[in-house]
Amino acid sequence: MATTSAPAEDAIENERPSPRQGSGRLGLSVLALGVVFGDIGTSPLYAMQTVFSSDHGMVKTTPGDVYGVVSLVFWSITLIVTLKYVVFVLRADNDGEGGVMALAHLAHRTVRAGGRRFKLAMLLGVLGASLFYGDSVITPAISVMSAVEGLEVPAPSLQHLVLPIGAVILTGLFAVQRFGTHVVGRLFGPIMVVWFLVLGIMGLDHVLPHPAVLKGLLPSYAILFFVDHPGIAFIAMGAIVLSITGAEALYADMGHFGRSPVRRSWFCLVFPCLTLNYLGQGSLILRDPSTVSNPFFKMAPSTMALPLVVLATVATIIASQAVISGAFSVSSQAERLGYLPRLTVRHTSQHEGGQIYVASVNYLLYAGVLVLLLIFRTSSRLATAYGLAVTGTLILTTTLFLVYAESAWHWSRWKLVVTGVVFGGLELTYFSANLTKVLTGGWLPLLIAGGVCTVMLTWHRGQTLVTERRSHIEGPILSFLTNCAENPPHRVPGTAVFLHPNHETTPLALRENVSFNNVLHEKVLIVAMRSANVPHVPPTERIKVEDVGSPDDGIIHLTITYGFQDDQNLPRALRRAQLQGVDVDPDEVYYFLSRITVHRSSKPGMGKLRKRLFVALAHNAATPIDYFSLPEDRTVAMGSQVPL
């Protein structure tokens, strides 16, 4: 067996450093500000403005209405973001990884197999992820446009440049994604510290001279608002939900930095500064009702308007980063759980293991954002399409969290009921209020979610059917070995590695090589690459070695287990196997791929349109050579057709 030096062994051992190692608490908190809180941190730009402009100004600038709106905003942030997400939901992590797909899988594996909730858990996860993609398309568009529109305050003559400037900014944002969230976080983190401090200072400047607005923190004003104007308050809830956009992105991005930095940043800086700013906007509207057209920018002195527009534009770029990073995480999780075709996922940091870049998702989001800009053109029109994606995801996350809390944490029934009533009741109100906007733009996130959901469910179902029919074609591996023993093929020198998902059936490439070429290598490794239900698997626990037939036939089976955030680098894994005693030299082996071509047939299981969709997805999946980092000059693909 070839020997490897100690330095090489150390390099393999440290191939994927533990997530977030090497960064201090303060540094990670600042990095988290640059990625996690951008979305919710820019909500003050448009939330209050939308509340008072909705339905031709149904919400008035009277003290009762203003205090009621401020109270609803504050308690929405307190209950949904602080209590639900930061305190409770962040605890429901899959080895540090968050997001609705991670939560769905946690709930799926903790409930009784075969029960109704067992199947429902992943279905809710797919629906939640689909709605999150709708949010990921709308957020960059509305955030950047709301900031650039601030140019109209100091320079109304520049109104015609708002749309082109927004498009250019968004193009630049998606172009830098390939450098990774670690680089983006280092750049954006300090800027977001300044942004939140500016939010707090602006708000404090209007609260101190008029402290009466602090009454808006009392929940009684929210209740009175509903009692006095139930219809108006219900409509207002459809816009108030804009103050908590970004809560789901906060959870999805947790895996990039960890739970503790997210919580520290929220309680020490983000939450207090947001509260002060909303209070300040309420105070300004009470003193000057004409400012409802754009209360955020009119809070600043006229001499600071242009610098504030620049800072707000940068902050909204960061807001877009939050949902884009979340979309990368959700896509990676969905792919490893079998709901999306194979994606080329690139890890962008040696230290923050959860930081990834998915080029195909980045391009699709960019295209979707540009289409939105051309269709809606202004942030006020985009706001009508925003709420349904956000509120739908909130409800699904609450449902999955309750399932997980009961099955994994064994919460008593009264805890589940109270949690469901408080969070679910409020979120259902948001959702119902936003249903009134379906015809005026709310159809858009539903259309996006429906498309993504169809893709995910079609791929999962198609994979199940293809695997069943492929296994029938492959046949049992033991029968194949018995036939080889009775009719020995010609054994040639060298080592052949066959990628194959299990150790029960025969790799098609191996069967084809023996059937057509009558050739079998002296050493054969059948390798199954599997994804565990955790983001990371320690390198020392990844490899399991088994004999397939007799110990002296030269055929062994390796099961290599990865987390869904680990690089599936097969040559590197074989080098580790060599260190563990497997007789293999990764620099000399040849890789054989069973390239499956799926074609539509009349077999039952899926409709014609879904079969067409599955075949199209399969043709555009990442190639195994790139996905598993195989050397092209030593990789052979042998094809076979499988009917769908």
SEKOLNU-888839 format. One line per field, with one value per residue (C-alpha): y, z, x. Coordinates in nm, 2 decimals. Layout:
N
y <- [Y:...]
z <- [Z:...]
x <- [X:...]
***
This chain:
644
y <- [0.00:0.35:0.55:0.91:1.16:1.30:1.65:1.50:1.32:1.64:1.82:1.56:1.57:1.94:1.93:2.09:2.28:2.29:2.57:2.91:2.82:3.09:3.38:3.57:3.63:4.00:3.93:3.67:3.90:4.17:3.92:3.81:4.17:4.18:3.87:3.78:4.10:4.30:4.22:4.30:4.59:4.78:4.73:5.08:5.22:5.11:4.95:5.26:5.43:5.13:5.11:5.47:5.47:5.14:5.15:5.52:5.62:5.43:5.45:5.81:6.02:6.06:5.98:5.67:5.53:5.62:5.48:5.17:5.11:5.17:4.92:4.66:4.70:4.67:4.37:4.20:4.22:4.12:3.82:3.69:3.77:3.80:3.53:3.29:3.29:3.42:3.25:2.93:2.84:2.90:2.61:2.38:2.35:2.05:2.05:2.42:2.45:2.63:2.70:2.56:2.25:2.17:2.21:1.99:1.72:1.74:1.71:1.43:1.21:1.26:1.17:0.82:0.67:0.60:0.83:1.12:1.37:1.18:1.25:1.59:1.72:1.71:1.84:2.14:2.19:2.19:2.44:2.66:2.64:2.73:3.04:3.13:3.14:3.38:3.60:3.57:3.71:4.00:4.12:4.24:4.42:4.60:4.67:4.83:5.02:5.17:5.30:5.44:5.61:5.82:6.02:6.17:6.36:6.58:6.56:6.50:6.55:6.22:6.01:5.87:5.73:5.53:5.21:5.20:5.27:4.99:4.74:4.83:4.79:4.45:4.33:4.41:4.24:3.91:3.93:3.94:3.63:3.40:3.54:3.40:3.53:3.53:3.80:3.98:3.96:4.12:4.40:4.45:4.38:4.71:4.90:4.74:4.84:5.20:5.15:5.03:5.30:5.56:5.40:5.43:5.79:5.91:5.76:5.89:6.24:6.24:6.05:6.26:6.59:6.41:6.12:6.07:5.84:5.58:5.50:5.31:5.04:4.95:4.65:4.83:5.07:4.78:4.63:4.96:5.01:4.68:4.75:5.10:5.03:4.65:4.67:4.93:4.75:4.42:4.59:4.76:4.42:4.33:4.61:4.58:4.24:4.42:4.51:4.15:4.05:3.88:3.66:3.35:3.46:3.50:3.14:3.01:3.20:3.07:2.80:3.06:3.19:3.00:3.06:3.27:3.54:3.59:3.62:3.86:4.09:4.09:4.18:4.42:4.62:4.53:4.51:4.83:5.03:4.91:5.00:5.35:5.41:5.30:5.52:5.81:5.77:5.76:6.08:6.26:6.16:6.29:6.62:6.65:6.43:6.53:6.31:5.99:5.98:5.89:5.92:5.74:5.99:6.29:6.21:6.32:6.69:6.81:6.84:6.46:6.34:6.24:6.07:5.88:5.77:5.63:5.45:5.31:5.19:5.00:4.86:4.73:4.56:4.39:4.31:4.13:3.94:3.79:3.62:3.52:3.35:3.18:3.06:2.90:2.72:2.60:2.49:2.29:2.12:2.04:1.89:1.66:1.56:1.45:1.74:1.91:1.77:1.76:2.11:2.24:2.38:2.57:2.62:2.97:2.98:2.75:2.83:2.90:2.56:2.66:2.94:2.83:2.96:2.79:2.94:2.81:2.94:3.28:3.31:3.22:3.47:3.74:3.68:3.68:4.00:4.18:4.06:4.19:4.53:4.56:4.45:4.65:4.93:5.09:4.97:5.06:4.83:4.56:4.59:4.46:4.13:4.09:3.98:3.64:3.49:3.61:3.52:3.18:3.08:3.21:2.98:2.68:2.73:2.76:2.44:2.24:2.39:2.26:1.91:1.91:2.05:1.78:1.49:1.58:1.81:1.64:1.97:1.93:2.00:2.33:2.46:2.36:2.52:2.85:2.87:2.79:3.04:3.33:3.28:3.10:3.33:3.64:3.49:3.38:3.74:3.86:3.60:3.67:4.04:3.98:3.75:4.08:4.16:3.85:4.03:4.33:4.15:3.88:3.63:3.66:3.48:3.22:3.16:3.14:2.91:2.69:2.65:2.57:2.33:2.15:2.11:1.98:1.73:1.61:1.55:1.36:1.14:1.09:0.99:0.73:0.58:0.58:0.42:0.14:0.07:0.11:-0.14:-0.39:-0.35:-0.37:-0.70:-0.83:-0.79:-1.14:-1.30:-1.10:-1.22:-1.58:-1.55:-1.40:-1.69:-1.94:-1.75:-1.56:-1.24:-1.13:-0.96:-0.66:-0.47:-0.16:-0.04:0.06:0.27:0.25:0.50:0.34:0.43:0.10:-0.24:-0.46:-0.42:-0.42:-0.09:-0.07:0.04:-0.27:-0.50:-0.33:-0.36:-0.73:-0.81:-0.62:-0.61:-0.93:-0.73:-0.70:-0.50:-0.68:-0.44:-0.31:-0.05:0.01:0.34:0.47:0.85:0.92:1.24:1.23:1.42:1.67:1.95:1.80:1.45:1.43:1.30:1.01:0.88:0.91:0.58:0.23:-0.07:-0.39:-0.70:-0.76:-1.13:-1.34:-1.17:-1.27:-1.16:-0.81:-0.64:-0.43:-0.17:0.17:0.38:0.74:0.95:1.33:1.60:1.82:2.11:1.90:1.89:1.55:1.52:1.15:1.15:1.32:1.06:0.77:0.93:0.91:0.55:0.47:0.61:0.38:0.07:0.03:-0.08:0.20:0.47:0.77:0.89:0.57:0.46:0.49:0.60:0.44:0.62:0.47:0.75:0.71:0.85:0.88:0.86:0.90:0.58:0.47:0.33:0.46:0.67:1.02:1.23:1.32:1.68:1.59:1.33:1.60:1.82:1.55:1.46:1.83:1.86:1.54:1.68:2.00:1.84:1.89:1.62:1.36:1.46:1.81:1.72:1.46:1.64:1.35:1.38:1.40:1.21:0.91:0.90:0.68:0.71:0.41:0.49:0.31:0.40:0.39:0.43:0.67]
z <- [0.00:-0.09:0.21:0.28:0.48:0.81:0.66:0.40:0.66:0.86:0.55:0.49:0.86:0.83:0.49:0.63:0.95:1.20:1.12:1.25:1.40:1.42:1.45:1.78:1.92:1.83:1.48:1.41:1.54:1.30:1.01:1.10:1.07:0.72:0.60:0.84:0.94:0.62:0.52:0.85:0.90:0.60:0.66:0.82:0.47:0.35:0.63:0.79:0.45:0.31:0.62:0.59:0.20:0.17:0.04:-0.03:0.32:0.53:0.83:0.95:1.11:1.43:1.76:1.81:1.47:1.49:1.84:1.73:1.42:1.63:1.89:1.62:1.47:1.80:1.92:1.59:1.60:1.97:1.93:1.59:1.55:1.91:2.09:1.81:1.60:1.82:2.14:2.02:1.66:1.65:1.90:1.64:1.44:1.24:1.38:1.35:1.02:1.00:0.75:0.68:0.50:0.79:1.03:0.81:0.81:1.19:1.23:0.97:1.14:1.50:1.43:1.40:1.06:0.84:1.03:0.87:1.02:0.89:0.53:0.61:0.76:0.44:0.23:0.46:0.43:0.05:0.06:0.30:0.09:-0.22:-0.06:0.06:-0.30:-0.38:-0.09:-0.23:-0.56:-0.43:-0.14:-0.35:-0.59:-0.32:-0.09:-0.35:-0.52:-0.19:-0.12:-0.46:-0.46:-0.18:-0.45:-0.52:-0.19:-0.24:-0.62:-0.78:-1.13:-1.10:-1.08:-1.43:-1.33:-1.03:-1.23:-1.42:-1.11:-0.92:-1.21:-1.21:-0.84:-0.84:-1.12:-0.92:-0.61:-0.79:-0.97:-0.63:-0.49:-0.63:-0.38:-0.09:0.21:0.42:0.19:0.16:0.54:0.61:0.37:0.48:0.85:0.95:0.72:0.89:1.23:1.10:0.95:1.27:1.47:1.22:1.25:1.63:1.63:1.38:1.59:1.91:1.77:1.72:2.03:2.29:2.21:2.20:2.44:2.43:2.14:2.38:2.46:2.14:2.31:2.52:2.38:2.48:2.18:1.94:2.10:2.09:1.73:1.65:1.87:1.73:1.36:1.31:0.93:0.89:1.14:0.95:0.62:0.80:0.92:0.55:0.55:0.91:0.83:0.62:0.95:1.01:0.67:0.70:1.00:0.79:0.63:0.98:1.05:0.71:0.74:1.09:0.95:0.81:1.15:1.44:1.68:1.94:1.71:1.56:1.91:2.03:1.73:1.76:2.13:2.15:1.84:1.59:1.80:2.00:1.69:1.49:1.78:1.81:1.44:1.42:1.73:1.56:1.24:1.45:1.63:1.30:1.14:1.45:1.42:1.04:0.87:0.53:0.59:0.55:0.19:0.29:0.67:0.68:0.46:0.59:0.94:0.84:0.80:0.44:0.44:0.52:0.27:0.00:0.23:0.38:0.04:-0.03:0.30:0.26:-0.09:0.05:0.33:0.09:-0.11:0.22:0.28:-0.06:0.05:0.35:0.13:-0.14:0.11:0.26:-0.09:-0.13:0.20:0.13:-0.22:-0.09:0.18:-0.07:-0.31:-0.05:0.07:-0.28:-0.37:-0.63:-0.90:-0.84:-0.79:-0.82:-0.47:-0.39:-0.03:-0.02:0.32:0.48:0.83:0.80:0.67:0.60:0.36:0.01:-0.34:-0.59:-0.94:-1.09:-0.81:-0.83:-1.20:-1.16:-0.88:-1.08:-1.38:-1.16:-0.99:-1.32:-1.45:-1.14:-1.18:-1.53:-1.44:-1.11:-1.15:-0.80:-0.45:-0.36:-0.63:-0.52:-0.16:-0.27:-0.38:-0.08:0.21:0.10:0.06:0.40:0.59:0.43:0.53:0.88:0.92:0.78:1.01:1.31:1.22:1.17:1.49:1.69:1.54:1.63:1.98:2.06:1.91:2.00:2.31:2.44:2.50:2.70:2.52:2.70:2.58:2.22:2.24:2.38:2.13:1.84:1.94:2.00:1.70:1.46:1.54:1.47:1.15:1.02:1.07:0.86:0.59:0.58:0.54:0.25:0.07:-0.02:-0.24:-0.46:-0.76:-0.73:-0.71:-0.45:-0.73:-0.80:-0.49:-0.52:-0.89:-0.80:-0.50:-0.71:-0.98:-0.73:-0.54:-0.86:-0.95:-0.61:-0.58:-0.94:-0.89:-0.56:-0.72:-1.04:-0.85:-0.66:-0.98:-1.16:-0.86:-0.85:-1.23:-1.23:-0.95:-1.16:-1.45:-1.24:-1.07:-0.74:-0.70:-0.55:-0.86:-1.08:-0.88:-0.89:-1.27:-1.28:-1.08:-1.31:-1.63:-1.52:-1.72:-1.82:-1.51:-1.60:-1.38:-1.19:-0.97:-1.10:-0.89:-0.97:-0.82:-0.71:-0.46:-0.28:-0.22:-0.31:-0.68:-0.96:-1.10:-1.46:-1.57:-1.40:-1.57:-1.91:-1.88:-1.81:-2.06:-2.36:-2.29:-2.08:-1.86:-1.48:-1.30:-1.04:-0.78:-0.78:-0.54:-0.55:-0.38:-0.24:-0.16:0.09:0.26:0.63:0.80:0.95:0.79:0.87:0.92:1.09:0.84:1.07:1.06:0.69:0.55:0.60:0.43:0.35:0.14:-0.13:-0.22:-0.11:0.06:-0.21:-0.52:-0.51:-0.49:-0.19:-0.11:0.04:0.19:0.22:0.43:0.41:0.57:0.34:0.38:0.31:-0.02:-0.18:-0.31:-0.40:-0.47:-0.13:0.04:-0.13:0.01:0.36:0.29:0.19:0.52:0.70:0.53:0.20:-0.08:-0.32:-0.47:-0.56:-0.82:-1.02:-1.01:-1.30:-1.23:-1.40:-1.41:-1.49:-1.69:-1.68:-1.96:-1.85:-2.13:-2.11:-2.14:-2.10:-1.75:-1.47:-1.18:-1.32:-1.57:-1.91:-1.82:-1.50:-1.69:-1.94:-1.65:-1.48:-1.79:-1.85:-1.49:-1.52:-1.84:-1.66:-1.34:-1.25:-1.40:-1.16:-1.27:-1.14:-0.85:-0.71:-0.82:-1.05:-1.28:-1.63:-1.79:-1.57:-1.58:-1.81:-1.85:-1.97:-2.05:-2.01:-2.05:-1.78:-1.87:-1.66]
x <- [0.00:0.13:0.24:0.15:0.34:0.22:0.16:-0.06:-0.26:-0.30:-0.42:-0.69:-0.79:-0.84:-1.01:-1.32:-1.25:-1.53:-1.78:-1.70:-1.36:-1.10:-1.34:-1.41:-1.75:-1.75:-1.62:-1.89:-2.16:-2.04:-2.03:-2.38:-2.50:-2.37:-2.56:-2.84:-3.01:-3.01:-3.37:-3.54:-3.30:-3.42:-3.80:-3.82:-3.76:-4.11:-4.31:-4.47:-4.50:-4.70:-4.93:-5.04:-5.07:-5.26:-5.61:-5.60:-5.50:-5.75:-5.52:-5.53:-5.26:-5.46:-5.29:-5.51:-5.42:-5.05:-5.01:-5.20:-4.98:-4.66:-4.79:-4.87:-4.53:-4.35:-4.54:-4.52:-4.14:-4.14:-4.36:-4.27:-3.90:-3.78:-3.99:-4.07:-3.75:-3.47:-3.58:-3.75:-3.71:-3.33:-3.31:-3.46:-3.14:-3.00:-2.65:-2.63:-2.81:-3.14:-3.42:-3.76:-3.62:-3.39:-3.68:-3.90:-3.64:-3.60:-3.98:-3.99:-3.73:-3.87:-4.24:-4.37:-4.27:-4.57:-4.81:-4.99:-4.75:-4.45:-4.55:-4.70:-4.37:-4.17:-4.46:-4.49:-4.11:-4.14:-4.42:-4.23:-3.91:-4.12:-4.26:-3.92:-3.80:-4.08:-3.95:-3.60:-3.71:-3.92:-3.69:-3.40:-3.63:-3.84:-3.55:-3.32:-3.60:-3.73:-3.38:-3.31:-3.65:-3.52:-3.35:-3.68:-3.68:-3.38:-3.38:-3.73:-3.59:-3.40:-3.72:-3.66:-3.32:-3.46:-3.53:-3.20:-3.00:-3.18:-3.12:-2.74:-2.71:-2.89:-2.67:-2.36:-2.50:-2.56:-2.22:-2.03:-2.21:-1.95:-1.69:-1.90:-2.08:-1.76:-1.62:-1.95:-2.00:-1.66:-1.75:-2.11:-2.09:-1.93:-2.16:-2.46:-2.33:-2.34:-2.68:-2.84:-2.67:-2.81:-3.16:-3.14:-3.00:-3.26:-3.54:-3.40:-3.38:-3.76:-3.85:-3.67:-3.85:-4.19:-4.17:-4.55:-4.49:-4.35:-4.71:-4.71:-4.51:-4.81:-5.01:-5.33:-5.31:-5.29:-5.60:-5.79:-5.70:-5.87:-6.17:-6.23:-6.16:-6.16:-6.19:-5.91:-5.69:-5.73:-5.63:-5.34:-5.21:-5.14:-4.88:-4.76:-4.62:-4.36:-4.19:-4.10:-3.98:-3.65:-3.74:-3.73:-3.40:-3.26:-3.34:-3.22:-2.89:-2.81:-2.59:-2.35:-2.25:-2.42:-2.70:-2.51:-2.38:-2.73:-2.88:-2.62:-2.65:-3.03:-3.06:-2.76:-2.81:-3.08:-3.39:-3.34:-3.24:-3.54:-3.77:-3.63:-3.67:-4.03:-4.11:-3.93:-4.14:-4.46:-4.36:-4.28:-4.61:-4.80:-4.63:-4.64:-4.90:-4.77:-4.46:-4.66:-4.55:-4.20:-4.15:-3.82:-3.62:-3.81:-3.68:-3.34:-3.23:-3.23:-2.85:-2.83:-3.08:-2.84:-2.59:-2.88:-3.00:-2.65:-2.63:-2.98:-2.90:-2.60:-2.81:-3.08:-2.81:-2.72:-3.09:-3.09:-2.78:-2.97:-3.24:-2.99:-2.77:-3.08:-3.18:-2.84:-2.88:-3.23:-3.14:-2.84:-3.06:-3.33:-3.09:-2.93:-3.27:-3.37:-3.61:-3.39:-3.15:-2.78:-2.64:-2.29:-2.24:-1.92:-1.80:-1.66:-1.49:-1.23:-1.35:-1.73:-1.83:-2.19:-2.10:-2.18:-2.25:-2.49:-2.44:-2.76:-2.98:-2.79:-2.87:-3.23:-3.29:-3.12:-3.34:-3.65:-3.55:-3.50:-3.84:-4.00:-3.84:-3.97:-4.32:-4.38:-4.13:-4.19:-4.15:-4.51:-4.64:-4.40:-4.52:-4.87:-4.70:-4.48:-4.69:-4.82:-4.48:-4.37:-4.68:-4.72:-4.37:-4.43:-4.73:-4.56:-4.25:-4.48:-4.66:-4.34:-4.20:-4.50:-4.46:-4.10:-4.15:-4.40:-4.21:-3.85:-3.88:-4.20:-4.38:-4.71:-5.03:-5.09:-4.76:-4.84:-5.18:-5.05:-4.77:-4.99:-5.26:-5.01:-4.79:-5.02:-5.32:-5.12:-4.97:-5.30:-5.43:-5.13:-5.20:-5.57:-5.51:-5.27:-5.52:-5.70:-5.40:-5.40:-5.54:-5.31:-4.98:-5.01:-5.05:-4.68:-4.53:-4.80:-4.71:-4.34:-4.41:-4.64:-4.37:-4.09:-4.32:-4.41:-4.04:-3.94:-4.23:-4.18:-3.81:-3.86:-4.13:-3.94:-3.62:-3.82:-3.96:-3.62:-3.44:-3.70:-3.67:-3.30:-3.26:-3.46:-3.23:-2.91:-3.00:-2.85:-2.47:-2.44:-2.59:-2.35:-2.05:-2.17:-2.19:-1.84:-1.71:-1.87:-1.76:-1.45:-1.39:-1.04:-0.87:-0.67:-0.42:-0.53:-0.81:-1.16:-1.39:-1.76:-2.00:-2.32:-2.60:-2.62:-2.45:-2.74:-2.75:-2.48:-2.35:-2.46:-2.11:-1.96:-2.22:-2.17:-1.79:-1.80:-2.08:-1.94:-1.57:-1.53:-1.30:-1.28:-1.01:-0.79:-0.92:-1.28:-1.42:-1.80:-1.85:-2.18:-2.18:-2.45:-2.58:-2.64:-2.91:-2.66:-2.46:-2.12:-1.98:-1.63:-1.38:-1.29:-1.65:-1.71:-1.59:-1.72:-1.55:-1.73:-1.65:-1.91:-1.84:-1.55:-1.26:-1.02:-1.21:-1.07:-1.41:-1.50:-1.77:-1.71:-1.99:-1.88:-2.11:-2.12:-2.32:-2.53:-2.29:-1.97:-1.79:-1.84:-1.49:-1.44:-1.06:-1.00:-1.22:-1.02:-0.70:-0.85:-0.96:-0.60:-0.48:-0.73:-0.59:-0.78:-0.55:-0.61:-0.40:-0.62:-0.37:-0.38:-0.75:-1.00:-1.35:-1.65:-1.98:-2.32:-2.46:-2.84:-3.05:-3.41:-3.67:-4.04:-4.25:-4.61:-4.54:-4.77:-4.65:-4.65:-4.84:-4.70:-4.62:-4.44:-4.24:-4.13:-4.04:-3.84:-3.65:-3.56:-3.44:-3.23:-3.06:-2.96:-2.83:-2.47:-2.24:-2.10:-1.75:-1.79:-2.01:-1.77:-1.45:-1.34:-1.03:-1.17:-0.87:-0.93:-1.31:-1.52:-1.90:-2.10:-2.46:-2.78:-3.15:-3.41:-3.78:-3.99]
***
